[in-house]
Amino acid sequence: MFKRVSPYIGEYKKYTVWAVILMSIGIIANVTPYFFIYQIIAPLTRGEHIDASYILIRVIAVAICEIIFSVSYVQGLEFSHISAYNTLKNLRISLQSKLERQPLGNINELGTGRIKKVFTDDIDQVELLLAHAIPEGIANIAIPMIIIVLMFIFDWKLGLLSLVPLVVGMFAMGMMMKSGLEKMNAYYESAAKMNNTIIEYVNGMEVVKVFNKDGDSYKRFGERVKDYRDFTLDWYKVCWPWMAIYSSVLPCLVLLMLPLGSMMVLGGVVTLDRMVLVFCMSFAVGPSFLKALNFAGKFPQLDYKIAELEKMMEHPPLKEGESAFKGDNLDVEFKDVHFGYDDAEVLHGVNLSFKQGTTTALVGESGSGKSTLAKLLVHYYDIDSGTITVGGQDITDMSLEALNDQVSFVSQEQFLFNTTLYENILIGKPNATREEVLEAARRAQCNEFIARFPDGLDTQAGDGGKQLSGGERQRISLARAILKDAPIIVLDEATAFMDPENEEKMNAALDEIVKDKTVLVIAHRLSTIKNADKICVMKEGNCIAADTHDKLIISCPEYKKLWDASVSASTWKVREA
C-alpha cells in the first residue's frame, strides 16, 4: 500500500514523517498520565502516607501532558493534511495527464459519471486515509505496542492476561477485513454504475418526458440505486458481527486481568501495586489500539482505490510522435485501415485518398463507418492496422498539437463552455484579435442570433451552451473552426441542426470557408455534397466506390439508392387532415 501511494506523495513525504512523529509524541503525552495516576494510587495500596504537594505535582504533570498532547497532535494533523492534500493534487494531476493521453473514444466509453466519481468522490475519500489513517494509524499502534512490552517487563503474567482480549480483537478484525475484501469489488462497481446511470437519467430527462418513457428510465435508475444499496448492505452484514466483537473486546484489556489478577493478588502471586500499574497501563493501550485497528481497515480501501484509479487509466496511451508536421503537401490517404470497437471490427481495410484543395464526401447508411473514418483522421483512436498519412507523413509520427494545427473538426455535437460566446470562439485561435473573432462569427452566420442578445458576443453560453439552440451552437463551433483557419477541414454533419431558412446561408458560408482547403465532409442529405470533387460510398465498413456524383449515379447501385432516398426525403411533407 505504501509503495502504491509513495510516488504521489513526492516531496511532501517529510510532512507525513513529521506528522507521525508529532502524533506519537502526542499519544505518549496522552498515556503518560496513567503512570502519574499509578504513582498516586500505589503508595495508598501499600498504606504509605503522601502529602498534598506530592499529589499536586502529579496533577500539574497530568495537565502539562494534556497540553503537550493537544499541541503536538494538532500540529501533526496540520502536517498530515498538508501532505494529504498535496498528494491528492499530485494524484489528480497524474490522472489528468494519463487521461489526456487516452484516445478520446475510450474517454467517452468510461462515461462522465465514472470519471466524475474518480476525480472527486474517490480521490476525496483518499484524503481521509492519507490525512488520518497513515499518520494516526502508525502512531496509535506503535506506542501501545511499546506499552505492552513494558507490561510484560513489569509482570509477564498480568501482561499475558491483558494480551488475550487483544488477540481475540485482532482475530475479529482480520476476519472482518478478509470478508470485506471479498465484497469490495462488487460494491465499488455498483457505485460506478449508479453514478453513470444518475447522470444519464438527468441528461436524458427531456427525451424521457417527451416520449413518455418515465417508467422505463426510472426503472433503470431505481435498479442501479437498489443494486448499490444491496451491495452496501451485503458488505456491512458480513462485517458487522466481527466489528461488534473487536470494538467491544479491544478496549477491555482488563477483561481477564481484573478477575484473575485479583485472584493472583489474593494468592500472593503478584503484588497489588504491580496489578494497579499494569491495570493503569491497560487503559492507555485499549483506546489507542482500537483506533489504530479501525484505521487498519482503511488501508485495503486506500490500496484498492489507488489501484482502481490507475487501472481505469491503464489503457495504452494514444500513439503520438514528437515531431512537427513535415508533410510535402496536404493530401490525405487511408491505407488498408482496419479498426474496431471492443474487438468488433467496423472498418475492413479501407483505402481512401483525397488531394489537397479538394472536397471529398463520405456517404452511406448509418453504421457504415463514415464518422469513424473522420474521427480516425483527427486521431480520436489508434487504428488496429494500416496507416493514415497527411502529406505522406503518418499521423502517429507527429504530435497531437502538430496534427491539430493542420485539421479542424466540426462534428454533429459541439461542446460550448460555460463562458462567453466570444471566449468560446476564441478557443479556435487564442491569440486572435477581437476583430478576427467578430469576422469569424459573421462568416459563420452568427450575427443574426447574436444580435438578439443585449450583451452580444459577451453573452454567457450557459452550461454546455444551453442558452443557444442546437443550430446556433453549431454555428458557434463553425466560427471557432473558421478562426482556427486550419488547412484541412473535417465536417461531420456540420449542418445537421440547420433549419431550412438558414441552410442556404450556411452552405454559402461553408463554400467560403472551405475555399482552397482540403475538405472531408460527411452528410446524410446528399444534395449538400452533390458537387464534391469525390464522393466515397461506404457500406459495412468498406469503401465500395469513389467517384463524382454523375458517374456514381450510373455506376454504383448503392449510391443511386441513397440518392433516391435523399431526394424522396427532401420532398416529404406533412399531409393536411
C-alpha positions as CSV (number, residue, x, y, z in Angstrom):
1,M,0.0,0.0,0.0
2,F,2.8,2.5,0.9
3,K,4.6,1.5,-2.2
4,R,1.5,2.4,-4.3
5,V,0.9,5.8,-2.7
6,S,4.5,6.8,-2.3
7,P,5.0,8.1,-5.9
8,Y,2.2,10.6,-5.4
9,I,3.4,12.0,-2.0
10,G,6.7,13.1,-3.5
11,E,8.5,15.9,-1.7
12,Y,5.7,16.1,0.9
13,K,6.7,12.7,2.4
14,K,8.6,14.7,5.1
15,Y,5.3,16.2,6.3
16,T,3.9,12.7,6.7
17,V,7.0,11.6,8.7
18,W,6.7,14.7,10.9
19,A,3.0,14.0,11.4
20,V,3.8,10.5,12.6
21,I,6.5,11.8,15.0
22,L,4.3,14.6,16.4
23,M,1.3,12.3,16.8
24,S,3.5,9.7,18.5
25,I,4.7,12.4,21.0
26,G,1.0,13.4,21.5
27,I,0.0,9.8,22.2
28,I,2.9,9.3,24.6
29,A,1.8,12.5,26.4
30,N,-1.8,11.2,26.4
31,V,-0.9,7.9,28.1
32,T,1.7,9.2,30.5
33,P,-0.9,10.5,32.9
34,Y,-1.8,6.9,33.7
35,F,1.7,6.4,35.2
36,F,1.2,9.6,37.3
37,I,-2.1,8.2,38.5
38,Y,-0.4,4.9,39.4
39,Q,2.2,6.9,41.4
40,I,-0.7,8.4,43.4
41,I,-2.6,5.1,43.9
42,A,0.4,2.8,44.6
43,P,1.5,4.3,47.9
44,L,-2.0,4.2,49.1
45,T,-2.2,0.4,48.3
46,R,0.9,0.0,50.5
47,G,-0.5,2.1,53.3
48,E,2.1,4.8,52.8
49,H,1.4,8.5,53.7
50,I,1.6,11.0,50.9
51,D,1.3,14.8,51.3
52,A,-0.7,17.2,49.2
53,S,2.4,18.6,47.3
54,Y,3.2,15.1,46.1
55,I,-0.3,14.8,44.6
56,L,-0.3,18.4,43.3
57,I,3.0,17.9,41.4
58,R,1.5,14.9,39.6
59,V,-1.8,16.6,38.8
60,I,0.2,19.5,37.3
61,A,2.2,16.9,35.3
62,V,-1.0,15.4,34.0
63,A,-2.2,18.9,32.9
64,I,1.2,19.5,31.1
65,C,0.9,16.1,29.4
66,E,-2.6,17.0,28.1
67,I,-1.3,20.4,26.8
68,I,1.6,18.6,25.0
69,F,-0.9,16.1,23.6
70,S,-3.1,18.8,22.3
71,V,-0.4,20.9,20.7
72,S,1.6,18.1,19.2
73,Y,-1.4,16.2,17.9
74,V,-3.0,19.2,16.3
75,Q,0.4,20.2,14.7
76,G,0.7,16.6,13.5
77,L,-2.8,16.8,11.9
78,E,-1.8,20.0,10.2
79,F,1.3,18.4,8.7
80,S,-0.7,15.3,7.7
81,H,-3.3,17.4,5.9
82,I,-0.6,19.4,4.1
83,S,0.8,16.1,2.9
84,A,-2.6,14.6,2.1
85,Y,-4.0,17.5,0.0
86,N,-0.8,17.9,-1.9
87,T,-0.8,14.1,-2.6
88,L,-4.4,14.5,-3.8
89,K,-3.2,17.3,-6.1
90,N,-0.4,15.1,-7.4
91,L,-2.8,12.2,-7.9
92,R,-5.3,14.3,-9.8
93,I,-2.6,15.9,-12.0
94,S,-1.2,12.4,-12.7
95,L,-4.6,11.0,-13.6
96,Q,-5.4,14.1,-15.7
97,S,-2.1,13.7,-17.6
98,K,-2.9,10.0,-18.2
99,L,-6.5,10.9,-19.2
100,E,-5.2,13.4,-21.8
101,R,-3.1,10.7,-23.4
102,Q,-6.0,8.4,-23.7
103,P,-7.9,8.1,-27.0
104,L,-11.0,10.3,-26.9
105,G,-13.1,7.4,-27.8
106,N,-12.0,5.5,-24.7
107,I,-12.7,8.5,-22.5
108,N,-16.3,8.6,-23.9
109,E,-16.7,4.9,-23.1
110,L,-15.7,5.5,-19.5
111,G,-18.7,7.8,-19.0
112,T,-18.9,11.2,-17.4
113,G,-20.4,9.7,-14.2
114,R,-17.5,7.3,-13.6
115,I,-14.8,9.9,-14.4
116,K,-16.5,12.5,-12.1
117,K,-16.7,9.9,-9.3
118,V,-13.0,9.1,-9.7
119,F,-11.8,12.7,-9.8
120,T,-14.0,14.0,-7.0
121,D,-15.6,11.3,-4.8
122,D,-12.9,8.6,-4.8
123,I,-9.9,10.9,-4.5
124,D,-11.6,12.9,-1.8
125,Q,-12.1,9.7,0.2
126,V,-8.3,9.0,-0.2
127,E,-7.8,12.3,1.7
128,L,-9.3,10.8,4.9
129,L,-7.0,7.8,4.6
130,L,-3.8,9.9,3.9
131,A,-4.5,12.6,6.4
132,H,-5.6,10.3,9.3
133,A,-5.2,6.6,8.6
134,I,-1.5,6.6,7.8
135,P,-0.1,9.0,10.4
136,E,-2.6,8.3,13.2
137,G,-2.7,4.6,12.5
138,I,1.1,4.3,12.8
139,A,1.3,6.4,15.9
140,N,-1.7,4.7,17.6
141,I,-0.3,1.3,17.1
142,A,3.4,2.0,17.8
143,I,3.0,3.5,21.2
144,P,0.6,0.8,22.6
145,M,2.9,-1.9,21.4
146,I,5.7,-0.3,23.4
147,I,3.4,-0.2,26.5
148,I,2.5,-3.8,26.0
149,V,6.2,-4.7,26.1
150,L,6.6,-2.7,29.3
151,M,3.6,-4.5,30.8
152,F,5.4,-7.8,30.2
153,I,8.6,-6.4,31.7
154,F,6.8,-5.3,34.9
155,D,4.8,-8.5,35.2
156,W,4.6,-11.1,32.5
157,K,1.7,-12.9,34.0
158,L,-0.5,-9.8,34.1
159,G,0.8,-8.9,30.7
160,L,-0.2,-12.2,29.3
161,L,-3.8,-11.8,30.7
162,S,-4.1,-8.4,29.1
163,L,-2.9,-9.8,25.8
164,V,-5.8,-12.3,25.4
165,P,-8.5,-9.7,24.5
166,L,-6.0,-8.2,22.2
167,V,-5.6,-11.4,20.3
168,V,-9.3,-12.0,20.1
169,G,-9.9,-8.5,18.9
170,M,-7.2,-8.7,16.2
171,F,-8.6,-12.0,15.0
172,A,-12.0,-10.5,14.7
173,M,-10.5,-7.5,12.8
174,G,-8.7,-9.9,10.4
175,M,-11.9,-11.8,9.7
176,M,-13.8,-8.6,9.1
177,M,-11.1,-7.3,6.6
178,K,-11.0,-10.7,4.8
179,S,-14.8,-10.8,4.5
180,G,-14.9,-7.1,3.4
181,L,-12.3,-7.5,0.7
182,E,-14.3,-10.3,-0.9
183,K,-17.3,-7.9,-1.3
184,M,-15.3,-4.7,-2.1
185,N,-15.1,-5.1,-5.9
186,A,-18.9,-5.6,-6.3
187,Y,-19.6,-2.6,-4.0
188,Y,-17.4,-0.2,-5.9
189,E,-18.6,-1.4,-9.3
190,S,-22.2,-0.9,-8.3
191,A,-21.3,2.6,-7.1
192,A,-19.7,3.4,-10.5
193,K,-22.8,2.1,-12.4
194,M,-25.1,4.1,-10.2
195,N,-23.2,7.3,-10.9
196,N,-23.3,6.8,-14.7
197,T,-27.0,6.0,-14.6
198,I,-27.8,9.0,-12.5
199,I,-26.0,11.4,-14.9
200,E,-27.7,9.6,-17.9
201,Y,-31.1,9.9,-16.2
202,V,-30.7,13.7,-15.6
203,N,-29.2,14.4,-19.1
204,G,-31.9,12.4,-20.9
205,M,-34.8,13.7,-18.9
206,E,-36.1,15.8,-21.8
207,V,-36.3,12.8,-24.1
208,V,-37.9,10.7,-21.3
209,K,-40.6,13.3,-20.8
210,V,-41.4,13.9,-24.5
211,F,-41.7,10.2,-25.3
212,N,-43.4,9.2,-22.0
213,K,-40.6,6.9,-21.0
214,D,-40.6,7.9,-17.4
215,G,-41.4,4.3,-16.3
216,D,-38.5,2.7,-18.3
217,S,-36.0,5.4,-17.4
218,Y,-36.9,5.4,-13.7
219,K,-36.9,1.6,-13.6
220,R,-33.3,1.5,-14.7
221,F,-32.4,4.4,-12.3
222,G,-34.2,2.6,-9.5
223,E,-32.5,-0.7,-10.2
224,R,-29.0,0.9,-10.1
225,V,-29.8,2.6,-6.8
226,K,-31.2,-0.6,-5.3
227,D,-28.1,-2.6,-6.5
228,Y,-25.9,-0.1,-4.8
229,R,-28.0,-0.3,-1.6
230,D,-28.0,-4.1,-1.7
231,F,-24.2,-4.4,-2.3
232,T,-23.6,-1.9,0.5
233,L,-25.8,-3.7,3.0
234,D,-24.4,-7.1,1.9
235,W,-20.9,-5.8,2.6
236,Y,-21.9,-4.4,6.0
237,K,-23.8,-7.5,7.0
238,V,-20.7,-9.6,6.6
239,C,-18.6,-7.1,8.5
240,W,-20.9,-6.1,11.3
241,P,-20.6,-9.2,13.6
242,W,-16.8,-9.1,13.5
243,M,-16.9,-5.3,14.0
244,A,-19.1,-5.8,17.1
245,I,-16.6,-8.3,18.5
246,Y,-13.4,-6.3,18.1
247,S,-15.0,-3.0,19.1
248,S,-16.3,-4.4,22.3
249,V,-13.3,-6.6,23.2
250,L,-10.3,-4.4,22.3
251,P,-10.9,-1.6,24.7
252,C,-11.3,-4.0,27.6
253,L,-7.8,-5.4,28.1
254,V,-8.8,-5.8,31.8
255,L,-11.4,-8.4,30.8
256,L,-9.4,-11.3,32.2
257,M,-6.9,-9.3,34.2
258,L,-9.4,-7.9,36.7
259,P,-10.9,-11.2,37.9
260,L,-7.8,-13.4,37.5
261,G,-5.4,-10.7,38.5
262,S,-7.4,-10.1,41.7
263,M,-7.1,-13.8,42.5
264,M,-3.4,-13.6,41.9
265,V,-3.1,-10.7,44.3
266,L,-5.1,-12.6,47.0
267,G,-3.0,-15.6,46.4
268,G,0.2,-13.6,46.8
269,V,1.4,-14.4,43.2
270,V,1.6,-10.7,42.3
271,T,1.6,-7.5,44.4
272,L,-1.3,-5.1,44.4
273,D,0.8,-2.2,43.3
274,R,2.0,-4.1,40.3
275,M,-1.5,-5.0,39.4
276,V,-2.5,-1.3,39.7
277,L,0.4,-0.3,37.4
278,V,-0.5,-2.9,34.7
279,F,-4.2,-2.0,35.2
280,C,-3.5,1.7,34.5
281,M,-1.3,0.8,31.5
282,S,-4.1,-1.3,30.0
283,F,-6.3,1.8,30.0
284,A,-3.6,3.5,28.0
285,V,-3.4,0.7,25.4
286,G,-7.1,-0.1,24.7
287,P,-8.4,3.1,23.1
288,S,-5.3,3.8,21.0
289,F,-5.1,0.2,19.8
290,L,-8.8,0.3,18.8
291,K,-8.3,3.5,16.9
292,A,-5.3,2.1,15.1
293,L,-7.1,-1.1,14.1
294,N,-10.1,0.9,12.9
295,F,-7.6,2.7,10.6
296,A,-6.1,-0.6,9.6
297,G,-9.4,-1.4,7.9
298,K,-9.0,1.7,5.7
299,F,-5.6,0.6,4.3
300,P,-7.0,-2.0,1.9
301,Q,-9.5,0.6,0.7
302,L,-6.7,3.1,0.0
303,D,-4.8,0.4,-1.8
304,Y,-7.9,-0.6,-3.7
305,K,-8.9,2.9,-4.7
306,I,-5.5,3.9,-6.0
307,A,-5.2,0.6,-7.9
308,E,-8.6,1.2,-9.4
309,L,-7.7,4.8,-10.3
310,E,-4.6,3.6,-12.1
311,K,-6.4,0.7,-13.7
312,M,-9.0,3.0,-15.2
313,M,-6.2,4.8,-17.0
314,E,-4.1,1.8,-17.9
315,H,-5.4,1.7,-21.5
316,P,-2.4,2.2,-23.8
317,P,-2.0,5.9,-24.5
318,L,-2.6,7.3,-27.9
319,K,0.3,6.6,-30.2
320,E,1.8,10.0,-30.7
321,G,5.1,11.3,-32.0
322,E,7.0,14.4,-31.1
323,S,7.8,15.8,-34.5
324,A,6.1,18.8,-36.2
325,F,4.2,18.5,-39.4
326,K,6.7,17.7,-42.2
327,G,4.3,16.6,-44.9
328,D,5.1,17.5,-48.5
329,N,1.5,18.7,-49.1
330,L,-1.9,18.3,-47.6
331,D,-3.0,15.1,-49.4
332,V,-4.7,12.7,-47.0
333,E,-4.5,8.9,-47.5
334,F,-6.0,5.9,-45.7
335,K,-4.0,2.8,-46.5
336,D,-5.6,-0.6,-45.6
337,V,-7.1,0.8,-42.4
338,H,-8.6,-1.7,-40.0
339,F,-10.3,-0.6,-36.9
340,G,-12.8,-2.0,-34.3
341,Y,-14.6,-1.2,-31.1
342,D,-14.3,-3.8,-28.3
343,D,-12.9,-6.4,-30.7
344,A,-15.7,-6.0,-33.2
345,E,-14.1,-4.7,-36.4
346,V,-16.0,-1.9,-38.1
347,L,-13.5,-0.9,-40.8
348,H,-12.2,-3.6,-43.0
349,G,-9.1,-2.5,-44.9
350,V,-10.3,0.9,-46.1
351,N,-8.2,2.5,-48.8
352,L,-9.1,6.1,-49.5
353,S,-7.3,9.3,-50.6
354,F,-8.1,12.8,-51.4
355,K,-5.9,15.6,-52.7
356,Q,-5.0,19.0,-51.3
357,G,-7.6,21.7,-52.1
358,T,-10.3,19.2,-53.0
359,T,-13.6,18.3,-51.3
360,T,-14.3,14.6,-50.6
361,A,-17.6,13.4,-49.2
362,L,-18.3,10.2,-47.4
363,V,-21.9,8.8,-47.8
364,G,-23.5,5.6,-46.7
365,E,-26.1,4.2,-44.3
366,S,-25.8,4.7,-40.6
367,G,-23.2,2.4,-39.1
368,S,-21.2,2.2,-42.4
369,G,-18.1,3.7,-40.8
370,K,-18.3,7.3,-42.1
371,S,-17.9,9.1,-38.8
372,T,-15.4,6.6,-37.6
373,L,-13.1,7.5,-40.6
374,A,-13.4,11.2,-39.7
375,K,-12.5,10.6,-36.1
376,L,-9.6,8.4,-37.1
377,L,-8.2,11.3,-39.2
378,V,-8.2,13.6,-36.2
379,H,-6.7,10.8,-34.1
380,Y,-9.6,10.1,-31.7
381,Y,-8.5,6.5,-31.7
382,D,-5.4,4.4,-32.8
383,I,-6.1,2.2,-35.7
384,D,-5.6,-1.5,-35.4
385,S,-3.6,-1.8,-38.6
386,G,-2.8,0.2,-41.7
387,T,-1.7,3.9,-41.9
388,I,-3.3,7.3,-42.2
389,T,-1.0,10.0,-43.7
390,V,-1.1,13.7,-44.3
391,G,1.3,14.9,-46.9
392,G,2.9,11.4,-46.8
393,Q,3.6,11.7,-43.0
394,D,2.0,9.2,-40.7
395,I,-0.3,11.0,-38.2
396,T,1.2,8.9,-35.4
397,D,4.7,10.3,-36.1
398,M,3.6,13.9,-35.4
399,S,2.5,15.3,-32.1
400,L,-1.2,15.8,-31.5
401,E,-0.6,19.6,-31.4
402,A,1.0,19.4,-34.8
403,L,-1.9,17.4,-36.2
404,N,-4.5,19.7,-34.6
405,D,-2.8,22.7,-36.2
406,Q,-3.5,21.1,-39.6
407,V,-7.0,19.8,-39.0
408,S,-10.3,21.5,-37.9
409,F,-13.0,19.1,-36.8
410,V,-16.7,20.2,-36.7
411,S,-19.0,17.4,-35.6
412,Q,-22.7,16.9,-35.1
413,E,-22.4,17.9,-31.4
414,Q,-20.1,20.6,-30.3
415,F,-19.5,21.4,-26.7
416,L,-19.6,25.0,-25.5
417,F,-18.0,26.0,-22.2
418,N,-19.9,28.0,-19.6
419,T,-18.3,31.3,-20.6
420,T,-19.0,34.0,-23.1
421,L,-19.7,33.3,-26.8
422,Y,-16.6,35.4,-27.6
423,E,-14.3,33.2,-25.5
424,N,-15.9,30.0,-26.9
425,I,-15.0,31.2,-30.4
426,L,-11.6,32.4,-29.3
427,I,-10.6,28.7,-28.4
428,G,-10.0,28.3,-32.2
429,K,-7.1,30.8,-32.0
430,P,-6.3,32.1,-28.5
431,N,-4.1,34.9,-29.7
432,A,-6.7,36.3,-32.2
433,T,-7.9,39.9,-32.0
434,R,-11.5,40.8,-31.2
435,E,-11.9,41.9,-34.8
436,E,-10.8,38.5,-36.1
437,V,-13.3,36.8,-33.7
438,L,-16.1,39.1,-34.9
439,E,-15.2,38.4,-38.5
440,A,-15.3,34.6,-37.8
441,A,-18.7,35.0,-36.2
442,R,-20.0,36.9,-39.2
443,R,-18.7,34.4,-41.7
444,A,-20.4,31.6,-39.7
445,Q,-23.7,33.4,-39.9
446,C,-23.8,34.0,-36.1
447,N,-24.6,37.8,-36.3
448,E,-28.3,37.2,-36.7
449,F,-28.9,35.4,-33.4
450,I,-26.1,37.2,-31.5
451,A,-28.0,40.5,-32.3
452,R,-30.9,39.4,-30.1
453,F,-28.7,39.2,-27.0
454,P,-28.2,42.5,-25.2
455,D,-24.5,41.6,-24.5
456,G,-23.9,40.3,-28.0
457,L,-20.8,38.1,-28.2
458,D,-20.2,38.7,-24.5
459,T,-23.3,36.7,-23.6
460,Q,-22.8,33.7,-21.4
461,A,-23.3,30.4,-23.3
462,G,-24.5,28.6,-20.2
463,D,-23.7,25.0,-19.1
464,G,-22.9,23.1,-22.3
465,G,-24.2,26.1,-24.3
466,K,-27.8,25.7,-23.1
467,Q,-28.6,29.4,-23.9
468,L,-28.4,28.5,-27.6
469,S,-30.3,26.2,-29.9
470,G,-28.6,23.2,-31.5
471,G,-28.1,25.1,-34.8
472,E,-26.8,28.1,-33.0
473,R,-24.3,26.0,-31.0
474,Q,-23.1,24.5,-34.3
475,R,-22.6,27.9,-35.9
476,I,-20.5,29.0,-32.9
477,S,-18.4,25.9,-33.3
478,L,-18.2,26.6,-37.0
479,A,-16.9,30.2,-36.2
480,R,-14.4,28.5,-33.9
481,A,-13.2,26.4,-36.9
482,I,-13.1,29.4,-39.2
483,L,-11.0,31.4,-36.7
484,K,-8.6,28.4,-36.4
485,D,-8.1,28.5,-40.2
486,A,-6.6,25.0,-40.5
487,P,-5.8,23.8,-44.0
488,I,-7.7,20.6,-43.6
489,I,-11.4,20.7,-42.5
490,V,-13.5,17.7,-41.4
491,L,-17.3,18.4,-41.4
492,D,-19.2,15.6,-39.7
493,E,-22.8,16.5,-40.3
494,A,-21.9,20.2,-39.7
495,T,-25.3,21.4,-40.9
496,A,-27.3,18.8,-39.1
497,F,-29.2,21.3,-36.9
498,M,-29.8,23.9,-39.6
499,D,-33.4,24.9,-40.3
500,P,-34.4,25.3,-43.9
501,E,-34.3,29.1,-43.7
502,N,-30.7,29.1,-42.7
503,E,-29.4,26.2,-44.6
504,E,-28.8,28.1,-47.8
505,K,-26.9,30.8,-45.9
506,M,-24.9,28.2,-44.1
507,N,-24.0,26.4,-47.3
508,A,-22.8,29.7,-48.7
509,A,-20.7,30.3,-45.6
510,L,-19.3,26.8,-45.9
511,D,-18.4,27.3,-49.5
512,E,-16.4,30.4,-48.5
513,I,-14.8,28.6,-45.5
514,V,-13.6,25.6,-47.5
515,K,-12.2,27.6,-50.3
516,D,-8.6,26.4,-51.1
517,K,-8.9,23.9,-48.2
518,T,-8.6,20.1,-48.1
519,V,-12.1,19.0,-47.0
520,L,-13.6,15.8,-45.8
521,V,-17.4,16.1,-45.4
522,I,-20.0,13.7,-44.1
523,A,-23.6,14.3,-44.8
524,H,-26.9,12.4,-44.9
525,R,-28.5,14.9,-47.1
526,L,-26.8,14.1,-50.3
527,S,-27.9,17.3,-52.0
528,T,-25.3,19.2,-49.9
529,I,-22.4,17.2,-51.3
530,K,-23.5,16.7,-54.9
531,N,-20.7,19.0,-56.2
532,A,-17.9,17.4,-54.2
533,D,-14.8,16.6,-56.1
534,K,-15.0,13.0,-55.0
535,I,-17.8,11.0,-53.3
536,C,-16.8,7.8,-51.4
537,V,-19.6,5.3,-50.8
538,M,-19.2,3.4,-47.5
539,K,-21.0,0.1,-46.8
540,E,-20.5,-2.1,-43.8
541,G,-17.0,-0.7,-43.1
542,N,-15.8,-0.8,-46.7
543,C,-15.3,1.8,-49.4
544,I,-17.2,0.2,-52.3
545,A,-17.0,3.1,-54.8
546,A,-15.4,6.5,-55.2
547,D,-16.1,9.0,-58.0
548,T,-18.1,12.1,-58.9
549,H,-21.9,12.3,-58.4
550,D,-22.7,12.0,-62.1
551,K,-20.6,8.9,-62.5
552,L,-21.7,7.2,-59.3
553,I,-25.4,7.6,-60.2
554,I,-24.7,5.4,-63.2
555,S,-22.1,3.0,-61.9
556,C,-23.0,2.5,-58.3
557,P,-26.4,1.0,-57.3
558,E,-25.8,1.6,-53.6
559,Y,-25.2,5.3,-54.3
560,K,-28.2,5.6,-56.5
561,K,-30.3,4.0,-53.8
562,L,-29.0,6.6,-51.3
563,W,-29.6,9.4,-53.7
564,D,-33.2,8.4,-54.5
565,A,-33.9,8.1,-50.7
566,S,-32.4,11.6,-50.1
567,V,-34.5,13.1,-52.9
568,S,-37.6,11.5,-51.7
569,A,-37.0,12.7,-48.1
570,S,-36.4,16.3,-49.3
571,T,-39.9,16.4,-50.9
572,W,-41.6,14.8,-47.9
573,K,-44.4,16.9,-46.4
574,V,-46.9,16.6,-43.6
575,R,-50.3,15.7,-45.1
576,E,-53.1,18.0,-44.0
577,A,-56.0,16.4,-42.3
